[in-house]
Amino acid sequence: MRVAVLAFAAGVICLQFQPVLPTWAAWCWLGVLPWFLPRRGSGWRVVLVCLGCFFLGFGYASWRAELRLADAL
């Protein structure tokens, strides 16, 4: 659980270093995709959960930034 939260936070932090705000929908779909892949072995399960949480964090932060910029503009 802690690793998943850290991966989510890493996705949010990674967005802060992007020069251009990406579209959030594609990143959220990338975050959901690993949940539907077949899981073999516990090692791959942790990797897939971390990737999914990273992409969900990135997409969530992008979505929130888009909402804030829409109000400002």
N, C-alpha and C positions, 0 to 999 in steps of 0.2 A: 504494500500500500504506500509506503514512504517513497519507494522508487517511482511509482506512478505519479505521485504529487510533485516530486522533483522534476520529472520529465515534463509535466504540464507547465511548471514554473519556468523551465528552460525554454519551452516554446514561446512563452510570453516574453521572456527576456530577449530571445533571438529576434523577435519582431522589432524591438527597440533599436536594433542596429541596421535595419533595412532602410535604404535611401528612399524607396517608393513604397507606398502602402499597397499590398497585394489584395486581390479579391479574396474575401473570406470564405466563400462557399466551397471552393475547390479544396482548401486546406481542411475544412471540416469533414468533407467527404473522404479525404485521405486519412483522417483520424478515425473514421468509422470503418474503413476498409479492413484493417488488420483484425477486427473482431469477427469477420466472416471467413477468414482464411483458415484452412485446417491446421490444427495445432498438434505437433508431434514432439513429445518430450517437454519437460518443464523448462529447459533452457530457452527454447524458442518461444515459449509462452511469455516469458518475462520480456524478451526482446520485442515481441509484437505488442504487448501492452505498453511498453515504454514508447515505442514509435507512435502508437495510436494516441497516447496522452500528449506526446510532444506536438503532433499535428493538431490535435484538438485545442491545445493551449495557444498555438500560433493562430489558428483560425478564430478562436474566441477573442484574442487580443486585437486581431485585425477587424473583426466585426464591431467591437466596442470603439475602436479608434475611428472607424467609418461613421458610426453614430455621432460621436463627439464632433467630428469635422463637419458633418452635415448641419448640425446646429450652429456652428460658428460661421458657416458660409451662408 
